[in-house]
Amino acid sequence: MSSESSLHLQDTSNTLRLVIADDHPVVRSGIKNELQQYDGIEVIGEAGDGDEALRLTQTLQPNILLLDIHMPGLKAVQVVRELCSMQSPPHILILSAYVDIEYVLAMIKAGAMGYLLKDENTEMIVQGVRAVGRGETWLSAKVAAGLMNYSITERTDPQLSSREKEVLVLLARGHDNQRIAETLSLAEGTVKNHVTNIYEKLSIRSRAEAVAWAWEHGLVNRN
């Protein structure tokens, strides 16, 4: 990278700093070259296995880890759990060649904020990176469709109120509290109270777990 481009990136306060973890060097290089053509995205590290992904992310502290789901070494779900236990965890976007709903749900429950397929075009990958960088959930269309068709029947409904279900549906679609408040014509503080109640009733601790619960129980099909 030239000194000129480095200076430009340093002067851009909103630049998203990424680590890419994939065990295929050609894939990593291709993704890196494509992403860095877009303003506001800088790839600061590359990892070839799970252990290196964890170490590099802890050391470099990127905004986003783009993580392949199948790599040697530490399993992806373990990498996600370890990183999400950090005081200031990165936003994690899973990259996979497969739509395996069990894997998708496991990654989201562990703390990943998105799940992208490797056959997406560059524009979609960039959209996913930027969405996750904003703290939103991002799923490839095929993944979202798979989740829509997935249901778990042997579960107990914790009796969410109708308003709590509305909030959870919007949360599962990646809306933040402000956008949920605008959509439902509620005060943002009221939305925060509903989210707190949802967490307590579902015995969960994060938005990612709430999203996973909503998809698992088919709640997103109800609106």
N, CA, C and O of each residue as an XYZ file, in Angstrom:
892
protein
N       0.849     -1.183      0.000
C       0.000      0.000      0.000
C       0.888      1.237      0.000
O       1.832      1.297      0.788
N       0.630      2.211     -0.836
C       1.445      3.407     -0.919
C       1.257      4.278      0.290
O       0.249      4.173      0.989
N       2.260      5.175      0.555
C       2.135      6.089      1.686
C       0.975      7.028      1.502
O       0.344      7.446      2.473
N       0.680      7.371      0.230
C      -0.437      8.267     -0.057
C      -1.758      7.649      0.346
O      -2.581      8.305      0.983
N      -1.979      6.355     -0.028
C      -3.236      5.699      0.317
C      -3.322      5.468      1.807
O      -4.414      5.533      2.371
N      -2.176      5.193      2.481
C      -2.192      5.007      3.924
C      -2.602      6.278      4.620
O      -3.374      6.246      5.579
N      -2.088      7.412      4.141
C      -2.446      8.693      4.727
C      -3.924      8.964      4.546
O      -4.582      9.477      5.451
N      -4.451      8.620      3.375
C      -5.877      8.818      3.109
C      -6.719      8.017      4.098
O      -7.709      8.525      4.625
N      -6.328      6.760      4.355
C      -7.095      5.931      5.264
C      -7.013      6.463      6.691
O      -7.996      6.410      7.430
N      -5.854      6.973      7.082
C      -5.714      7.502      8.428
C      -6.566      8.748      8.626
O      -7.007      9.039      9.738
N      -6.795      9.489      7.531
C      -7.581     10.706      7.632
C      -9.078     10.433      7.572
O      -9.886     11.347      7.738
N      -9.451      9.175      7.335
C     -10.866      8.823      7.219
C     -11.315      8.170      8.514
O     -11.069      6.986      8.748
N     -11.978      8.957      9.352
C     -12.299      8.491     10.710
C     -13.285      7.341     10.725
O     -13.327      6.569     11.683
N     -14.081      7.220      9.671
C     -15.108      6.176      9.660
C     -14.668      4.915      8.928
O     -15.499      4.068      8.600
N     -13.388      4.784      8.672
C     -12.887      3.604      7.973
C     -13.145      2.337      8.782
O     -12.859      2.286      9.978
N     -13.690      1.312      8.119
C     -13.895      0.006      8.741
C     -12.623     -0.814      8.562
O     -12.177     -1.040      7.437
N     -12.050     -1.251      9.659
C     -10.795     -2.011      9.655
C     -11.134     -3.490      9.787
O     -11.765     -3.899     10.762
N     -10.718     -4.294      8.808
C     -11.108     -5.703      8.742
C      -9.914     -6.640      8.893
O      -8.798     -6.338      8.468
N     -10.186     -7.784      9.511
C      -9.316     -8.948      9.418
C     -10.099    -10.001      8.639
O     -11.265    -10.262      8.933
N      -9.455    -10.600      7.650
C     -10.076    -11.656      6.851
C      -9.464    -12.994      7.246
O      -8.243    -13.153      7.221
N     -10.304    -13.951      7.607
C      -9.819    -15.282      8.006
C     -10.394    -16.335      7.063
O     -11.599    -16.588      7.060
N      -9.527    -16.939      6.272
C      -9.912    -18.001      5.341
C      -8.670    -18.832      5.080
O      -7.578    -18.280      4.947
N      -8.814    -20.151      5.004
C      -7.644    -21.004      4.851
C      -7.151    -21.110      3.411
O      -6.177    -21.815      3.148
N      -7.804    -20.424      2.476
C      -7.355    -20.436      1.087
C      -6.752    -19.070      0.737
O      -7.487    -18.086      0.639
N      -5.439    -18.992      0.547
C      -4.787    -17.710      0.265
C      -5.371    -16.979     -0.944
O      -5.484    -15.753     -0.937
N      -5.739    -17.728     -1.974
C      -6.297    -17.086     -3.170
C      -7.634    -16.423     -2.849
O      -7.922    -15.331     -3.338
N      -8.445    -17.082     -2.029
C      -9.726    -16.518     -1.640
C      -9.515    -15.246     -0.814
O     -10.160    -14.225     -1.053
N      -8.602    -15.325      0.161
C      -8.307    -14.147      0.988
C      -7.844    -12.975      0.139
O      -8.309    -11.847      0.299
N      -6.918    -13.265     -0.769
C      -6.370    -12.211     -1.613
C      -7.451    -11.590     -2.497
O      -7.511    -10.372     -2.661
N      -8.303    -12.446     -3.062
C      -9.369    -11.942     -3.921
C     -10.339    -11.049     -3.172
O     -10.705     -9.976     -3.651
N     -10.756    -11.498     -1.988
C     -11.681    -10.703     -1.179
C     -11.030     -9.388     -0.769
O     -11.650     -8.328     -0.846
N      -9.781     -9.463     -0.334
C      -9.068     -8.251      0.091
C      -8.981     -7.246     -1.049
O      -9.287     -6.068     -0.864
N      -8.569     -7.702     -2.221
C      -8.418     -6.801     -3.361
C      -9.740     -6.167     -3.764
O      -9.788     -4.998     -4.147
N     -10.813     -6.948     -3.675
C     -12.131     -6.411     -4.036
C     -12.606     -5.388     -3.010
O     -13.070     -4.307     -3.373
N     -12.491     -5.729     -1.732
C     -13.013     -4.847     -0.691
C     -12.275     -3.520     -0.633
O     -12.884     -2.476     -0.401
N     -10.963     -3.560     -0.843
C     -10.182     -2.342     -0.686
C     -10.346     -1.369     -1.844
O      -9.761     -0.286     -1.828
N     -11.130     -1.738     -2.843
C     -11.471     -0.795     -3.900
C     -12.568      0.165     -3.454
O     -12.848      1.157     -4.127
N     -13.197     -0.142     -2.297
C     -14.298      0.674     -1.816
C     -13.825      1.623     -0.722
O     -13.034      1.252      0.145
N     -14.323      2.847     -0.780
C     -13.969      3.830      0.233
C     -14.418      3.373      1.615
O     -15.484      2.778      1.768
N     -13.598      3.655      2.612
C     -13.989      3.393      3.988
C     -13.775      1.965      4.449
O     -14.246      1.591      5.523
N     -13.072      1.151      3.658
C     -12.787     -0.238      4.051
C     -11.287     -0.487      3.923
O     -10.692     -0.231      2.876
N     -10.691     -0.984      4.985
C      -9.263     -1.284      4.997
C      -9.044     -2.666      5.606
O      -9.467     -2.924      6.732
N      -8.392     -3.544      4.873
C      -8.029     -4.869      5.387
C      -6.677     -4.746      6.083
O      -5.669     -4.434      5.449
N      -6.664     -4.994      7.391
C      -5.449     -4.789      8.174
C      -4.765     -6.095      8.565
O      -3.676     -6.072      9.138
N      -5.391     -7.238      8.260
C      -4.771     -8.501      8.611
C      -5.448     -9.670      7.926
O      -6.618     -9.590      7.554
N      -4.702    -10.764      7.758
C      -5.225    -11.984      7.144
C      -4.811    -13.184      7.988
O      -3.682    -13.258      8.471
N      -5.734    -14.115      8.156
C      -5.461    -15.324      8.936
C      -5.825    -16.554      8.116
O      -6.767    -16.541      7.324
N      -5.042    -17.630      8.330
C      -5.271    -18.848      7.567
C      -5.858    -19.998      8.363
O      -6.138    -21.059      7.805
N      -6.050    -19.798      9.678
C      -6.689    -20.831     10.493
C      -7.363    -20.169     11.695
O      -7.215    -18.968     11.919
N      -8.099    -20.965     12.458
C      -8.869    -20.416     13.563
C      -8.024    -19.782     14.651
O      -8.374    -18.729     15.185
N      -6.904    -20.428     14.980
C      -6.034    -19.899     16.029
C      -5.446    -18.552     15.638
O      -5.373    -17.631     16.451
N      -5.024    -18.451     14.373
C      -4.459    -17.188     13.896
C      -5.530    -16.110     13.821
O      -5.255    -14.940     14.090
N      -6.747    -16.496     13.457
C      -7.853    -15.535     13.407
C      -8.097    -14.934     14.780
O      -8.285    -13.725     14.913
N      -8.095    -15.783     15.802
C      -8.301    -15.306     17.168
C      -7.156    -14.397     17.602
O      -7.387    -13.313     18.139
N      -5.939    -14.835     17.373
C      -4.773    -14.068     17.821
C      -4.696    -12.712     17.125
O      -4.507    -11.684     17.775
N      -4.843    -12.716     15.803
C      -4.742    -11.466     15.051
C      -5.838    -10.479     15.445
O      -5.594     -9.279     15.569
N      -7.037    -10.998     15.638
C      -8.140    -10.113     15.990
C      -7.938     -9.513     17.371
O      -8.213     -8.332     17.584
N      -7.463    -10.312     18.300
C      -7.188     -9.790     19.641
C      -6.069     -8.753     19.612
O      -6.094     -7.782     20.368
N      -5.088     -8.964     18.736
C      -3.939     -8.063     18.676
C      -4.242     -6.780     17.903
O      -3.930     -5.683     18.365
N      -4.856     -6.926     16.716
C      -5.083     -5.776     15.833
C      -6.356     -5.002     16.161
O      -6.487     -3.834     15.797
N      -7.295     -5.653     16.851
C      -8.561     -5.030     17.258
C      -9.271     -4.354     16.085
O      -9.498     -3.144     16.118
N      -9.623     -5.115     15.053
C     -10.356     -4.544     13.922
C     -11.811     -4.254     14.302
O     -12.300     -4.705     15.338
N     -12.478     -3.502     13.452
C     -13.919     -3.305     13.633
C     -14.678     -4.587     13.309
O     -15.666     -4.929     13.959
N     -14.187     -5.291     12.278
C     -14.909     -6.452     11.756
C     -13.939     -7.606     11.490
O     -12.837     -7.414     10.977
N     -14.386     -8.807     11.855
C     -13.699    -10.036     11.458
C     -14.573    -10.743     10.442
O     -15.709    -11.109     10.740
N     -14.042    -10.937      9.229
C     -14.724    -11.706      8.194
C     -14.188    -13.123      8.295
O     -13.047    -13.388      7.918
N     -15.013    -14.038      8.806
C     -14.541    -15.348      9.268
C     -15.135    -16.499      8.470
O     -16.351    -16.686      8.436
N     -14.254    -17.270      7.826
C     -14.674    -18.496      7.156
C     -15.105    -19.511      8.217
O     -14.508    -19.581      9.291
N     -16.126    -20.284      7.920
C     -16.679    -21.184      8.935
C     -15.916    -22.499      9.023
O     -15.962    -23.164     10.058
N     -15.210    -22.891      7.953
C     -14.477    -24.161      7.956
C     -12.998    -23.896      7.729
O     -12.570    -23.644      6.603
N     -12.216    -23.955      8.809
C     -10.773    -23.741      8.727
C     -10.066    -24.698      9.680
O     -10.685    -25.213     10.611
N      -8.785    -24.940      9.457
C      -8.017    -25.742     10.427
C      -7.909    -25.002     11.761
O      -8.184    -23.806     11.858
N      -7.500    -25.752     12.783
C      -7.292    -25.128     14.087
C      -8.582    -24.916     14.844
O      -9.537    -25.680     14.700
N      -8.601    -23.874     15.649
C      -9.750    -23.559     16.489
C     -11.013    -23.410     15.642
O     -10.999    -22.732     14.615
N     -12.100    -24.043     16.073
C     -13.341    -23.984     15.313
C     -13.908    -22.574     15.309
O     -13.712    -21.797     16.244
N     -14.620    -22.266     14.222
C     -15.159    -20.912     14.052
C     -16.043    -20.503     15.219
O     -15.958    -19.369     15.691
N     -16.893    -21.414     15.692
C     -17.798    -21.054     16.780
C     -17.020    -20.724     18.054
O     -17.437    -19.871     18.838
N     -15.890    -21.402     18.256
C     -15.049    -21.108     19.419
C     -14.365    -19.758     19.271
O     -14.217    -19.017     20.243
N     -13.948    -19.443     18.047
C     -13.348    -18.133     17.781
C     -14.361    -17.030     18.094
O     -14.031    -16.034     18.737
N     -15.592    -17.223     17.632
C     -16.638    -16.227     17.869
C     -16.890    -16.048     19.361
O     -16.964    -14.922     19.851
N     -17.021    -17.152     20.078
C     -17.290    -17.065     21.519
C     -16.165    -16.356     22.257
O     -16.409    -15.512     23.119
N     -14.919    -16.710     21.909
C     -13.770    -16.090     22.570
C     -13.746    -14.590     22.322
O     -13.532    -13.808     23.248
N     -13.963    -14.190     21.082
C     -13.889    -12.773     20.741
C     -15.053    -11.983     21.333
O     -14.892    -10.829     21.731
N     -16.223    -12.613     21.389
C     -17.389    -11.903     21.925
C     -17.324    -11.751     23.437
O     -18.119    -11.017     24.025
N     -16.379    -12.443     24.070
C     -16.198    -12.286     25.506
C     -15.246    -11.127     25.829
O     -15.054    -10.785     26.996
N     -14.656    -10.530     24.798
C     -13.759     -9.401     24.997
C     -14.544     -8.182     25.472
O     -15.756     -8.094     25.274
N     -13.845     -7.252     26.095
C     -14.497     -6.039     26.580
C     -15.043     -5.212     25.423
O     -16.141     -4.663     25.509
N     -14.276     -5.125     24.343
C     -14.727     -4.407     23.143
C     -14.619     -5.362     21.958
O     -13.662     -5.280     21.190
N     -15.579     -6.261     21.799
C     -15.478     -7.278     20.750
C     -15.673     -6.687     19.359
O     -16.357     -5.675     19.205
N     -15.079     -7.310     18.351
C     -15.320     -6.881     16.974
C     -16.686     -7.357     16.515
O     -17.282     -8.242     17.128
N     -17.173     -6.777     15.450
C     -18.364     -7.304     14.803
C     -17.917     -8.445     13.896
O     -16.981     -8.291     13.112
N     -18.584     -9.582     14.005
C     -18.143    -10.775     13.275
C     -19.137    -11.125     12.175
O     -20.334    -11.282     12.416
N     -18.608    -11.241     10.968
C     -19.404    -11.598      9.802
C     -18.886    -12.931      9.273
O     -17.742    -13.029      8.829
N     -19.734    -13.956      9.324
C     -19.347    -15.297      8.874
C     -19.388    -15.360      7.349
O     -20.286    -14.808      6.714
N     -18.404    -16.041      6.778
C     -18.344    -16.255      5.339
C     -18.301    -17.753      5.091
O     -17.427    -18.443      5.615
N     -19.233    -18.263      4.301
C     -19.324    -19.709      4.100
C     -19.796    -20.033      2.690
O     -20.450    -19.223      2.033
N     -19.455    -21.219      2.247
C     -19.925    -21.690      0.944
C     -21.235    -22.456      1.072
O     -21.831    -22.839      0.065
N     -21.690    -22.683      2.315
C     -22.837    -23.557      2.532
C     -23.942    -22.891      3.345
O     -23.682    -22.086      4.239
N     -25.180    -23.249      3.010
C     -26.331    -22.825      3.807
C     -26.705    -23.979      4.727
O     -27.533    -24.819      4.374
N     -26.104    -24.016      5.885
C     -26.405    -25.025      6.887
C     -27.034    -24.300      8.070
O     -26.338    -23.623      8.826
N     -28.359    -24.441      8.235
C     -29.082    -23.643      9.213
C     -28.594    -23.893     10.635
O     -28.588    -22.981     11.462
N     -28.187    -25.121     10.921
C     -27.660    -25.409     12.251
C     -26.399    -24.583     12.516
O     -26.214    -24.040     13.605
N     -25.533    -24.498     11.493
C     -24.331    -23.687     11.623
C     -24.693    -22.206     11.758
O     -24.122    -21.492     12.582
N     -25.639    -21.759     10.948
C     -26.053    -20.349     10.996
C     -26.510    -19.989     12.401
O     -26.053    -19.001     12.975
N     -27.409    -20.788     12.952
C     -27.941    -20.510     14.281
C     -26.849    -20.584     15.346
O     -26.830    -19.783     16.280
N     -25.939    -21.550     15.202
C     -24.851    -21.669     16.169
C     -23.968    -20.431     16.150
O     -23.544    -19.947     17.199
N     -23.694    -19.922     14.957
C     -22.846    -18.732     14.840
C     -23.529    -17.498     15.421
O     -22.896    -16.697     16.107
N     -24.814    -17.350     15.146
C     -25.550    -16.191     15.661
C     -25.659    -16.266     17.177
O     -25.489    -15.262     17.869
N     -25.943    -17.462     17.691
C     -26.019    -17.630     19.143
C     -24.680    -17.321     19.804
O     -24.639    -16.776     20.907
N     -23.596    -17.668     19.137
C     -22.271    -17.414     19.699
C     -21.926    -15.934     19.699
O     -21.077    -15.488     20.471
N     -22.595    -15.161     18.820
C     -22.363    -13.720     18.806
C     -22.091    -13.108     17.449
O     -21.923    -11.893     17.348
N     -22.043    -13.933     16.379
C     -21.835    -13.381     15.039
C     -23.025    -12.508     14.648
O     -24.161    -12.782     15.034
N     -22.754    -11.455     13.879
C     -23.813    -10.525     13.504
C     -24.300    -10.722     12.082
O     -25.263    -10.081     11.661
N     -23.649    -11.599     11.340
C     -24.090    -11.817      9.972
C     -23.542    -13.105      9.408
O     -22.610    -13.692      9.958
N     -24.132    -13.546      8.296
C     -23.738    -14.805      7.661
C     -23.843    -14.603      6.153
O     -24.938    -14.499      5.601
N     -22.691    -14.551      5.501
C     -22.610    -14.311      4.061
C     -22.193    -15.576      3.328
O     -21.436    -16.391      3.854
N     -22.690    -15.729      2.118
C     -22.275    -16.842      1.275
C     -21.167    -16.391      0.328
O     -21.160    -15.251     -0.137
N     -20.235    -17.294      0.048
C     -19.079    -16.946     -0.771
C     -19.440    -16.664     -2.223
O     -18.658    -16.042     -2.942
N     -20.619    -17.114     -2.667
C     -20.972    -16.864     -4.062
C     -21.673    -15.522     -4.265
O     -22.123    -15.215     -5.369
N     -21.766    -14.718     -3.194
C     -22.336    -13.379     -3.335
C     -21.418    -12.517     -4.202
O     -20.201    -12.702     -4.206
N     -22.018    -11.567     -4.939
C     -21.176    -10.640     -5.681
C     -20.548     -9.633     -4.715
O     -20.969     -9.512     -3.565
N     -19.554     -8.928     -5.195
C     -18.789     -8.032     -4.336
C     -19.673     -6.966     -3.700
O     -19.497     -6.632     -2.528
N     -20.608     -6.439     -4.454
C     -21.485     -5.398     -3.924
C     -22.241     -5.887     -2.687
O     -22.387     -5.149     -1.712
N     -22.719     -7.127     -2.730
C     -23.460     -7.671     -1.602
C     -22.551     -7.891     -0.397
O     -22.956     -7.673      0.745
N     -21.325     -8.322     -0.658
C     -20.374     -8.503      0.441
C     -20.069     -7.158      1.095
O     -19.998     -7.058      2.320
N     -19.890     -6.138      0.280
C     -19.632     -4.800      0.809
C     -20.824     -4.309      1.628
O     -20.649     -3.738      2.704
N     -22.029     -4.532      1.121
C     -23.228     -4.150      1.876
C     -23.269     -4.857      3.227
O     -23.610     -4.257      4.247
N     -22.915     -6.148      3.218
C     -22.903     -6.900      4.467
C     -21.873     -6.371      5.441
O     -22.153     -6.230      6.631
N     -20.682     -6.075      4.942
C     -19.617     -5.535      5.784
C     -20.046     -4.210      6.400
O     -19.863     -3.989      7.597
N     -20.609     -3.342      5.592
C     -21.008     -2.018      6.090
C     -22.172     -2.120      7.069
O     -22.219     -1.391      8.060
N     -23.114     -3.026      6.794
C     -24.252     -3.199      7.707
C     -23.778     -3.697      9.069
O     -24.172     -3.165     10.107
N     -22.939     -4.712      9.053
C     -22.404     -5.250     10.309
C     -21.564     -4.190     11.022
O     -21.567     -4.104     12.250
N     -20.847     -3.387     10.236
C     -20.075     -2.304     10.823
C     -20.940     -1.299     11.554
O     -20.489     -0.652     12.499
N     -22.199     -1.164     11.112
C     -23.158     -0.270     11.785
C     -23.838     -0.951     12.962
O     -24.650     -0.337     13.653
N     -23.511     -2.218     13.191
C     -24.133     -2.942     14.281
C     -25.422     -3.634     13.910
O     -26.190     -4.023     14.790
N     -25.678     -3.796     12.606
C     -26.900     -4.445     12.136
C     -26.643     -5.919     11.817
O     -25.509     -6.329     11.567
N     -27.712     -6.697     11.830
C     -27.629     -8.093     11.411
C     -27.707     -8.161      9.893
O     -28.495     -7.443      9.277
N     -26.889     -9.025      9.284
C     -26.906     -9.152      7.826
C     -26.863    -10.620      7.445
O     -25.975    -11.354      7.880
N     -27.817    -11.050      6.636
C     -27.871    -12.429      6.167
C     -28.005    -12.455      4.654
O     -28.758    -11.667      4.083
N     -27.273    -13.363      3.996
C     -27.491    -13.580      2.577
C     -28.934    -14.020      2.353
O     -29.546    -14.639      3.223
N     -29.464    -13.698      1.194
C     -30.865    -13.997      0.903
C     -31.166    -15.486      1.052
O     -32.214    -15.852      1.587
N     -30.261    -16.351      0.586
C     -30.479    -17.798      0.693
C     -30.493    -18.246      2.154
O     -31.243    -19.146      2.533
N     -29.659    -17.609      2.960
C     -29.620    -17.947      4.385
C     -30.914    -17.519      5.063
O     -31.497    -18.273      5.841
N     -31.360    -16.298      4.760
C     -32.605    -15.802      5.336
C     -33.777    -16.687      4.939
O     -34.653    -16.970      5.756
N     -33.793    -17.129      3.670
C     -34.869    -18.002      3.207
C     -34.827    -19.333      3.942
O     -35.870    -19.872      4.313
N     -33.633    -19.863      4.154
C     -33.507    -21.111      4.892
C     -33.997    -20.993      6.314
O     -34.638    -21.903      6.839
N     -33.694    -19.866      6.938
C     -34.157    -19.636      8.304
C     -35.667    -19.484      8.357
O     -36.306    -19.919      9.316
N     -36.238    -18.869      7.335
C     -37.684    -18.687      7.292
C     -38.408    -20.031      7.255
O     -39.516    -20.162      7.776
N     -37.778    -21.021      6.640
C     -38.393    -22.336      6.514
C     -38.037    -23.275      7.654
O     -38.502    -24.413      7.708
N     -37.217    -22.789      8.552
C     -36.748    -23.617      9.658
C     -37.649    -23.414     10.866
O     -37.987    -22.280     11.204
N     -38.032    -24.478     11.504
C     -38.881    -24.344     12.687
C     -38.476    -25.358     13.733
O     -38.031    -26.462     13.416
N     -38.633    -24.976     14.957
C     -38.371    -25.878     16.086
C     -39.670    -26.015     16.864
O     -40.197    -25.022     17.366
N     -40.181    -27.203     16.969
C     -41.495    -27.382     17.579
C     -41.429    -27.716     19.062
O     -42.351    -27.399     19.814
N     -40.345    -28.355     19.484
C     -40.269    -28.790     20.881
C     -39.659    -27.702     21.761
O     -38.628    -27.900     22.404
N     -40.323    -26.555     21.771
C     -39.873    -25.422     22.567
C     -41.066    -24.871     23.357
O     -42.213    -25.023     22.938
N     -40.798    -24.247     24.475
C     -41.852    -23.607     25.252
C     -41.879    -22.133     24.945
O     -40.852    -21.467     25.076
N     -43.029    -21.589     24.537
C     -43.173    -20.168     24.266
C     -43.168    -19.422     25.589
O     -43.978    -19.730     26.463
N     -42.278    -18.450     25.762
C     -42.191    -17.743     27.037
C     -43.285    -16.689     27.228
O     -43.196    -15.869     28.141
N     -44.322    -16.704     26.372
C     -45.453    -15.794     26.519
C     -45.025    -14.327     26.423
O     -45.280    -13.529     27.324
N     -44.378    -14.001     25.324
C     -44.088    -12.606     25.039
C     -45.391    -11.876     24.749
O     -46.319    -12.454     24.183
N     -45.460    -10.620     25.132
C     -46.629     -9.817     24.811
C     -46.634     -9.524     23.314
O     -45.614     -9.692     22.647
N     -47.768     -9.090     22.787
C     -47.851     -8.790     21.356
C     -46.865     -7.693     20.975
O     -46.260     -7.748     19.904
N     -46.700     -6.702     21.838
C     -45.762     -5.619     21.555
C     -44.321     -6.119     21.597
O     -43.498     -5.715     20.775
N     -44.018     -6.992     22.547
C     -42.676     -7.556     22.627
C     -42.360     -8.387     21.386
O     -41.227     -8.383     20.905
N     -43.356     -9.098     20.869
C     -43.148     -9.866     19.647
C     -42.876     -8.941     18.464
O     -42.029     -9.234     17.620
N     -43.605     -7.815     18.406
C     -43.365     -6.845     17.334
C     -41.943     -6.299     17.404
O     -41.260     -6.177     16.386
N     -41.510     -5.974     18.610
C     -40.147     -5.467     18.799
C     -39.125     -6.531     18.406
O     -38.129     -6.221     17.752
N     -39.361     -7.771     18.797
C     -38.430     -8.855     18.502
C     -38.346     -9.122     17.003
O     -37.265     -9.399     16.483
N     -39.478     -9.040     16.303
C     -39.478     -9.228     14.852
C     -38.586     -8.184     14.181
O     -37.769     -8.513     13.321
N     -38.752     -6.930     14.580
C     -37.947     -5.860     13.984
C     -36.478     -5.994     14.367
O     -35.586     -5.727     13.561
N     -36.244     -6.406     15.591
C     -34.867     -6.636     16.041
C     -34.218     -7.733     15.196
O     -33.054     -7.630     14.806
N     -34.996     -8.791     14.920
C     -34.486     -9.903     14.118
C     -34.181     -9.488     12.689
O     -33.375    -10.126     12.013
N     -34.825     -8.415     12.226
C     -34.576     -7.907     10.878
C     -33.434     -6.896     10.845
O     -33.174     -6.275      9.814
N     -32.756     -6.735     11.976
C     -31.571     -5.897     12.009
C     -31.803     -4.453     12.390
O     -30.885     -3.640     12.284
N     -33.026     -4.099     12.839
C     -33.319     -2.720     13.210
C     -32.692     -2.387     14.564
O     -32.690     -3.220     15.470
N     -32.162     -1.177     14.699
C     -31.695     -0.737     16.010
C     -32.877     -0.149     16.790
O     -33.980     -0.037     16.255
N     -32.647      0.225     18.053
C     -33.743      0.705     18.903
C     -34.424      1.945     18.338
O     -35.645      2.079     18.414
N     -33.634      2.845     17.776
C     -34.211      4.067     17.226
C     -35.152      3.767     16.069
O     -36.245      4.328     15.982
N     -34.716      2.873     15.176
C     -35.561      2.538     14.028
C     -36.806      1.772     14.460
O     -37.882      1.963     13.892
N     -36.665      0.903     15.465
C     -37.833      0.191     15.992
C     -38.833      1.191     16.563
O     -40.038      1.081     16.337
N     -38.314      2.167     17.305
C     -39.185      3.188     17.901
C     -39.933      3.953     16.823
O     -41.130      4.207     16.957
N     -39.234      4.323     15.754
C     -39.874      5.053     14.661
C     -40.930      4.205     13.968
O     -42.007      4.701     13.634
N     -40.630      2.940     13.753
C     -41.563      2.042     13.057
C     -42.841      1.819     13.860
O     -43.936      1.786     13.297
N     -42.698      1.667     15.178
C     -43.839      1.353     16.037
C     -44.434      2.592     16.715
O     -45.372      2.482     17.504
N     -43.883      3.768     16.403
C     -44.358      5.030     16.993
C     -44.273      4.981     18.516
O     -45.223      5.318     19.223
N     -43.114      4.553     18.999
C     -42.864      4.471     20.432
C     -41.669      5.345     20.793
O     -40.865      5.696     19.930
N     -41.559      5.690     22.058
C     -40.362      6.361     22.547
C     -39.222      5.356     22.564
O     -39.443      4.172     22.817
N     -38.000      5.819     22.295
C     -36.860      4.901     22.274
C     -36.657      4.252     23.644
O     -36.244      3.095     23.724
N     -36.945      4.986     24.720
C     -36.822      4.413     26.056
C     -37.796      3.264     26.270
O     -37.478      2.288     26.950
N     -38.989      3.385     25.684
C     -39.973      2.304     25.782
C     -39.476      1.056     25.060
O     -39.643     -0.065     25.542
N     -38.864      1.267     23.899
C     -38.306      0.139     23.149
C     -37.216     -0.553     23.966
O     -37.153     -1.781     24.012
N     -36.356      0.244     24.613
C     -35.298     -0.332     25.443
C     -35.887     -1.185     26.564
O     -35.350     -2.240     26.901
N     -37.000     -0.717     27.138
C     -37.660     -1.495     28.195
C     -38.194     -2.813     27.648
O     -38.083     -3.854     28.296
N     -38.775     -2.762     26.448
C     -39.287     -3.991     25.834
C     -38.144     -4.971     25.561
O     -38.281     -6.172     25.798
N     -37.008     -4.450     25.057
C     -35.864     -5.315     24.772
C     -35.364     -5.972     26.063
O     -35.038     -7.159     26.074
N     -35.307     -5.204     27.134
C     -34.893     -5.755     28.435
C     -35.824     -6.871     28.876
O     -35.373     -7.919     29.339
N     -37.145     -6.642     28.729
C     -38.123     -7.673     29.104
C     -37.974     -8.928     28.249
O     -38.108    -10.049     28.740
N     -37.691     -8.720     26.954
C     -37.497     -9.854     26.045
C     -36.300    -10.683     26.497
O     -36.365    -11.911     26.544
N     -35.209     -9.999     26.828
C     -34.012    -10.705     27.293
C     -34.324    -11.549     28.524
O     -33.905    -12.702     28.622
N     -35.068    -10.957     29.465
C     -35.382    -11.664     30.712
C     -36.270    -12.877     30.449
O     -36.031    -13.954     30.995
N     -37.294    -12.704     29.612
C     -38.222    -13.798     29.354
C     -37.567    -14.941     28.567
O     -37.898    -16.109     28.768
N     -36.646    -14.595     27.679
C     -36.000    -15.622     26.858
C     -34.726    -16.168     27.494
O     -34.117    -17.106     26.979
N     -34.325    -15.563     28.635
C     -33.090    -15.965     29.319
C     -31.892    -15.850     28.396
O     -31.086    -16.773     28.276
N     -31.789    -14.689     27.743
C     -30.675    -14.418     26.836
C     -29.985    -13.133     27.271
O     -30.474    -12.407     28.136
N     -28.825    -12.864     26.645
C     -28.039    -11.713     27.080
C     -27.650    -10.765     25.959
O     -27.035     -9.733     26.226
N     -27.985    -11.077     24.714
C     -27.531    -10.231     23.616
C     -28.559    -10.179     22.497
O     -29.451    -11.023     22.409
N     -28.414     -9.162     21.639
C     -29.283     -9.027     20.479
C     -29.098    -10.211     19.536
O     -30.057    -10.680     18.922
N     -27.861    -10.691     19.424
C     -27.602    -11.829     18.536
C     -28.390    -13.053     18.978
O     -28.955    -13.761     18.144
N     -28.432    -13.309     20.283
C     -29.201    -14.444     20.794
C     -30.696    -14.232     20.569
O     -31.425    -15.184     20.289
N     -31.150    -12.998     20.691
C     -32.564    -12.695     20.440
C     -32.919    -12.952     18.984
O     -33.982    -13.492     18.678
N     -32.019    -12.560     18.087
C     -32.232    -12.801     16.659
C     -32.314    -14.298     16.383
O     -33.195    -14.756     15.655
N     -31.391    -15.054     16.967
C     -31.392    -16.508     16.762
C     -32.694    -17.121     17.265
O     -33.270    -17.988     16.608
N     -33.164    -16.667     18.444
C     -34.404    -17.205     19.003
C     -35.582    -16.913     18.070
O     -36.426    -17.779     17.842
N     -35.636    -15.698     17.536
C     -36.742    -15.315     16.652
C     -36.770    -16.173     15.396
O     -37.833    -16.615     14.961
N     -35.604    -16.406     14.820
C     -35.549    -17.236     13.618
C     -35.902    -18.685     13.945
O     -36.656    -19.325     13.211
N     -35.366    -19.189     15.027
C     -35.630    -20.578     15.403
C     -37.122    -20.849     15.586
O     -37.623    -21.905     15.199
N     -37.816    -19.898     16.173
C     -39.221    -20.092     16.501
C     -40.174    -19.587     15.415
O     -41.388    -19.549     15.618
N     -39.623    -19.201     14.271
C     -40.481    -18.784     13.162
C     -41.208    -17.485     13.417
O     -42.190    -17.189     12.735
N     -40.753    -16.696     14.385
C     -41.454    -15.457     14.711
C     -41.405    -14.459     13.574
O     -42.319    -13.649     13.426
N     -40.367    -14.501     12.777
C     -40.248    -13.580     11.668
C     -41.247    -13.881     10.566
O     -41.424    -13.067      9.660
N     -41.901    -15.031     10.622
C     -42.936    -15.350      9.638
C     -44.269    -14.724      9.978
O     -45.187    -14.732      9.158
N     -44.386    -14.183     11.175
C     -45.700    -13.739     11.635
C     -46.016    -12.313     11.217
O     -47.155    -11.871     11.366
N     -45.026    -11.574     10.690
C     -45.268    -10.231     10.185
C     -44.891    -10.150      8.724
O     -45.023     -9.092      8.110
